[in-house]
Amino acid sequence: MLNGEKIRIRPLTLDDVQPMLELVQRNRSFLQPFEPIRPESYFTAAGQHSAIEQAIRQWKSDQGYPFGIFLLENHSLIGRVNLSNVVRGAWQNCTIGYFMDERMQGKGYMTEAVKLAVQYAFATAGLHRVQAAIMPRNLPSKRVVEKAGFRYEGLSKRYLCINGKWEDHEIYSITSEEWPMPSI
């Protein structure tokens, strides 16, 4: 568990199934243009139970570190930030992905969550590099990584299949040499 000024990130548990279900159901239309096509089962309690079980397995196998994002003031779940695709050996890299409740946008919560996740990647997980891939039109997401200290590396054509279409993504990264940021 890592605390910032306004939010906390922590690994998800099975106690988070219902709040996560409410979060994904409430934000289904909002997030659809930025995510892969999800099966209907994803938007059920069983689907979220399965997703959280997968997150727990990722933690145990050192393949990823999915976090829930919670407000400090009332402990409500407002999003996720995931360190995924962990590769060890000579690379020591992972990718970062995230989403935030539409009602919580523009309050600095996601920037704080990304900074905390990067702190975990470098200070606890011992990774060297964290990479983000963002669709060029997703300006709020680009601002998040820029404020978190990531640098732009280039454009990857047809990088991920998002909402049924192969989308170009801009690649941003940060390495442990560029960390720590002055404040979280």
VOLOMAR-557604 format. One record per residue (C-alpha): residue in three letters; x, y, z. Coordinates in Angstrom, 3 decimals. Layout:
<kolvexs>
rest = ALA; x = X; y = Y; z = Z
...
</kolvexs>
This chain:
<kolvexs>
rest = MET; x = 0.000; y = 0.000; z = 0.000
rest = LEU; x = 1.334; y = 3.424; z = -0.973
rest = ASN; x = -0.208; y = 6.685; z = 0.214
rest = GLY; x = -0.090; y = 9.988; z = -1.590
rest = GLU; x = -1.621; y = 13.286; z = -0.560
rest = LYS; x = -5.159; y = 12.538; z = -1.806
rest = ILE; x = -5.177; y = 8.872; z = -2.796
rest = ARG; x = -3.828; y = 5.466; z = -1.868
rest = ILE; x = -2.919; y = 2.633; z = -4.203
rest = ARG; x = -2.980; y = -0.945; z = -3.025
rest = PRO; x = -3.303; y = -4.427; z = -4.500
rest = LEU; x = -6.889; y = -5.403; z = -5.200
rest = THR; x = -8.467; y = -8.149; z = -3.100
rest = LEU; x = -11.620; y = -10.176; z = -3.556
rest = ASP; x = -13.284; y = -7.739; z = -1.145
rest = ASP; x = -13.031; y = -5.212; z = -4.002
rest = VAL; x = -15.227; y = -7.170; z = -6.448
rest = GLN; x = -18.405; y = -5.165; z = -5.827
rest = PRO; x = -16.792; y = -1.701; z = -5.862
rest = MET; x = -14.840; y = -2.635; z = -9.020
rest = LEU; x = -18.008; y = -3.933; z = -10.660
rest = GLU; x = -19.806; y = -0.665; z = -9.909
rest = LEU; x = -16.821; y = 1.310; z = -11.239
rest = VAL; x = -16.598; y = -0.550; z = -14.564
rest = GLN; x = -20.353; y = -0.577; z = -15.079
rest = ARG; x = -20.683; y = 3.149; z = -14.349
rest = ASN; x = -17.807; y = 4.000; z = -16.709
rest = ARG; x = -18.487; y = 1.497; z = -19.483
rest = SER; x = -19.396; y = 4.040; z = -22.176
rest = PHE; x = -16.779; y = 6.543; z = -21.033
rest = LEU; x = -13.919; y = 4.002; z = -21.202
rest = GLN; x = -15.010; y = 2.098; z = -24.330
rest = PRO; x = -13.114; y = 4.321; z = -26.834
rest = PHE; x = -9.854; y = 3.684; z = -24.915
rest = GLU; x = -10.042; y = -0.054; z = -24.179
rest = PRO; x = -10.173; y = -3.383; z = -25.961
rest = ILE; x = -13.642; y = -4.737; z = -26.648
rest = ARG; x = -14.726; y = -6.455; z = -23.454
rest = PRO; x = -17.002; y = -9.508; z = -23.301
rest = GLU; x = -20.338; y = -8.956; z = -21.544
rest = SER; x = -19.099; y = -11.221; z = -18.736
rest = TYR; x = -16.493; y = -8.569; z = -17.801
rest = PHE; x = -19.349; y = -6.344; z = -16.592
rest = THR; x = -20.628; y = -8.930; z = -14.107
rest = ALA; x = -19.621; y = -9.787; z = -10.544
rest = ALA; x = -18.196; y = -13.089; z = -11.797
rest = GLY; x = -16.166; y = -11.237; z = -14.422
rest = GLN; x = -14.702; y = -8.838; z = -11.883
rest = HIS; x = -14.037; y = -11.699; z = -9.476
rest = SER; x = -12.078; y = -13.408; z = -12.243
rest = ALA; x = -10.207; y = -10.191; z = -13.127
rest = ILE; x = -9.168; y = -9.657; z = -9.509
rest = GLU; x = -8.114; y = -13.298; z = -9.167
rest = GLN; x = -5.930; y = -12.779; z = -12.243
rest = ALA; x = -4.467; y = -9.632; z = -10.666
rest = ILE; x = -3.616; y = -11.597; z = -7.517
rest = ARG; x = -1.890; y = -14.288; z = -9.632
rest = GLN; x = 0.128; y = -11.585; z = -11.426
rest = TRP; x = 1.406; y = -10.291; z = -8.088
rest = LYS; x = 2.372; y = -13.793; z = -6.906
rest = SER; x = 4.181; y = -14.658; z = -10.154
rest = ASP; x = 6.011; y = -11.297; z = -10.549
rest = GLN; x = 4.277; y = -10.756; z = -13.907
rest = GLY; x = 2.482; y = -7.570; z = -12.906
rest = TYR; x = 1.380; y = -5.306; z = -10.104
rest = PRO; x = -2.244; y = -4.187; z = -10.511
rest = PHE; x = -3.370; y = -1.588; z = -7.976
rest = GLY; x = -6.731; y = -0.156; z = -7.057
rest = ILE; x = -6.827; y = 3.618; z = -6.596
rest = PHE; x = -8.690; y = 4.719; z = -3.467
rest = LEU; x = -9.524; y = 8.150; z = -2.093
rest = LEU; x = -7.898; y = 8.721; z = 1.296
rest = GLU; x = -10.880; y = 10.700; z = 2.585
rest = ASN; x = -13.490; y = 7.935; z = 2.249
rest = HIS; x = -11.620; y = 4.851; z = 0.904
rest = SER; x = -13.799; y = 4.689; z = -2.231
rest = LEU; x = -12.384; y = 2.904; z = -5.279
rest = ILE; x = -11.991; y = 5.419; z = -8.114
rest = GLY; x = -9.743; y = 3.633; z = -10.618
rest = ARG; x = -6.902; y = 1.258; z = -11.381
rest = VAL; x = -3.252; y = 1.627; z = -12.231
rest = ASN; x = -1.449; y = -1.459; z = -13.482
rest = LEU; x = 2.205; y = -2.285; z = -13.871
rest = SER; x = 1.939; y = -5.108; z = -16.424
rest = ASN; x = 4.069; y = -7.222; z = -18.732
rest = VAL; x = 6.977; y = -7.358; z = -16.299
rest = VAL; x = 10.139; y = -8.578; z = -18.010
rest = ARG; x = 13.197; y = -9.358; z = -15.915
rest = GLY; x = 16.710; y = -10.209; z = -17.086
rest = ALA; x = 18.589; y = -7.540; z = -19.000
rest = TRP; x = 15.467; y = -5.427; z = -19.646
rest = GLN; x = 13.841; y = -4.995; z = -16.175
rest = ASN; x = 10.856; y = -3.305; z = -17.818
rest = CYS; x = 7.092; y = -3.088; z = -17.469
rest = THR; x = 4.195; y = -1.251; z = -19.050
rest = ILE; x = 1.803; y = 1.001; z = -17.171
rest = GLY; x = -1.890; y = 1.367; z = -17.857
rest = TYR; x = -4.617; y = 3.106; z = -15.932
rest = PHE; x = -8.192; y = 4.311; z = -15.844
rest = MET; x = -10.118; y = 6.675; z = -13.622
rest = ASP; x = -13.801; y = 7.125; z = -12.868
rest = GLU; x = -15.145; y = 9.806; z = -15.201
rest = ARG; x = -16.490; y = 11.737; z = -12.192
rest = MET; x = -12.969; y = 11.974; z = -10.743
rest = GLN; x = -11.232; y = 13.312; z = -13.863
rest = GLY; x = -9.174; y = 16.500; z = -13.707
rest = LYS; x = -8.443; y = 16.448; z = -9.970
rest = GLY; x = -4.857; y = 15.205; z = -10.092
rest = TYR; x = -5.687; y = 11.771; z = -8.718
rest = MET; x = -4.350; y = 9.854; z = -11.708
rest = THR; x = -1.065; y = 11.741; z = -11.828
rest = GLU; x = -0.593; y = 10.954; z = -8.156
rest = ALA; x = -1.466; y = 7.276; z = -8.730
rest = VAL; x = 0.970; y = 6.977; z = -11.650
rest = LYS; x = 3.748; y = 8.545; z = -9.567
rest = LEU; x = 3.049; y = 6.104; z = -6.728
rest = ALA; x = 3.032; y = 3.126; z = -9.113
rest = VAL; x = 6.340; y = 4.247; z = -10.639
rest = GLN; x = 7.749; y = 4.621; z = -7.137
rest = TYR; x = 6.719; y = 1.016; z = -6.471
rest = ALA; x = 8.258; y = -0.146; z = -9.772
rest = PHE; x = 11.663; y = 1.342; z = -8.967
rest = ALA; x = 11.901; y = 1.291; z = -5.158
rest = THR; x = 10.180; y = -2.029; z = -4.416
rest = ALA; x = 9.934; y = -4.161; z = -7.564
rest = GLY; x = 13.479; y = -3.297; z = -8.655
rest = LEU; x = 12.542; y = -2.473; z = -12.223
rest = HIS; x = 14.624; y = -0.164; z = -14.406
rest = ARG; x = 12.068; y = 1.153; z = -16.913
rest = VAL; x = 8.330; y = 1.843; z = -17.051
rest = GLN; x = 6.701; y = 2.392; z = -20.445
rest = ALA; x = 3.321; y = 3.908; z = -21.321
rest = ALA; x = 1.551; y = 3.656; z = -24.683
rest = ILE; x = -1.098; y = 6.308; z = -25.320
rest = MET; x = -3.324; y = 7.006; z = -28.305
rest = PRO; x = -2.367; y = 10.414; z = -29.754
rest = ARG; x = -5.893; y = 11.805; z = -29.266
rest = ASN; x = -5.938; y = 10.913; z = -25.547
rest = LEU; x = -4.621; y = 14.280; z = -24.388
rest = PRO; x = -5.534; y = 13.907; z = -20.689
rest = SER; x = -3.579; y = 10.641; z = -20.473
rest = LYS; x = -0.556; y = 12.203; z = -22.161
rest = ARG; x = -0.646; y = 15.058; z = -19.630
rest = VAL; x = -0.663; y = 12.523; z = -16.782
rest = VAL; x = 2.553; y = 10.812; z = -17.880
rest = GLU; x = 4.230; y = 14.094; z = -18.750
rest = LYS; x = 3.458; y = 15.451; z = -15.255
rest = ALA; x = 4.768; y = 12.185; z = -13.811
rest = GLY; x = 8.147; y = 12.713; z = -15.500
rest = PHE; x = 7.849; y = 10.381; z = -18.501
rest = ARG; x = 9.560; y = 11.386; z = -21.741
rest = TYR; x = 8.197; y = 10.933; z = -25.255
rest = GLU; x = 10.023; y = 8.266; z = -27.294
rest = GLY; x = 8.080; y = 7.971; z = -30.529
rest = LEU; x = 5.042; y = 6.709; z = -32.391
rest = SER; x = 4.194; y = 3.021; z = -32.775
rest = LYS; x = 1.852; y = 2.401; z = -35.691
rest = ARG; x = -1.114; y = 0.065; z = -35.140
rest = TYR; x = 0.212; y = -0.782; z = -31.681
rest = LEU; x = -2.893; y = -2.066; z = -29.841
rest = CYS; x = -6.380; y = -3.170; z = -30.824
rest = ILE; x = -8.619; y = -0.663; z = -29.058
rest = ASN; x = -12.385; y = -0.783; z = -29.361
rest = GLY; x = -12.037; y = -3.129; z = -32.342
rest = LYS; x = -9.511; y = -1.036; z = -34.306
rest = TRP; x = -5.708; y = -1.170; z = -34.478
rest = GLU; x = -4.675; y = 2.187; z = -33.036
rest = ASP; x = -1.404; y = 4.098; z = -33.233
rest = HIS; x = 0.138; y = 4.835; z = -29.831
rest = GLU; x = 2.722; y = 7.299; z = -28.628
rest = ILE; x = 5.354; y = 5.680; z = -26.421
rest = TYR; x = 6.512; y = 7.384; z = -23.240
rest = SER; x = 8.928; y = 6.028; z = -20.654
rest = ILE; x = 10.810; y = 6.762; z = -17.487
rest = THR; x = 13.855; y = 4.966; z = -16.082
rest = SER; x = 15.131; y = 4.607; z = -12.547
rest = GLU; x = 17.893; y = 7.119; z = -13.298
rest = GLU; x = 15.173; y = 9.741; z = -13.849
rest = TRP; x = 13.564; y = 8.942; z = -10.499
rest = PRO; x = 12.734; y = 10.040; z = -7.856
rest = MET; x = 10.454; y = 12.867; z = -8.728
rest = PRO; x = 10.760; y = 15.825; z = -6.343
rest = SER; x = 7.368; y = 15.116; z = -4.729
rest = ILE; x = 4.431; y = 12.770; z = -4.998
</kolvexs>
